[in-house]
Amino acid sequence: MDLDTDVVTGTYSDEPRLALLTVTEARETVELLQALERLDQDGHGQAAGQLAADLARRLPSL
């Protein structure tokens, strides 16, 4: 197969695709990450809190 000249073709399903996470699941994930940050006694929870904040900024507001 010559990578410079061969055309890649394929077919895609017409089936609807599901989101990786629903908004509800994402909000629950943020809540769990925030709880993990609060419960961590060794100071490593800061990463969970940062991830929660990053994810929360990407969620649509209600």
Disulfide bonds with the S-S distance in Angstrom:
none
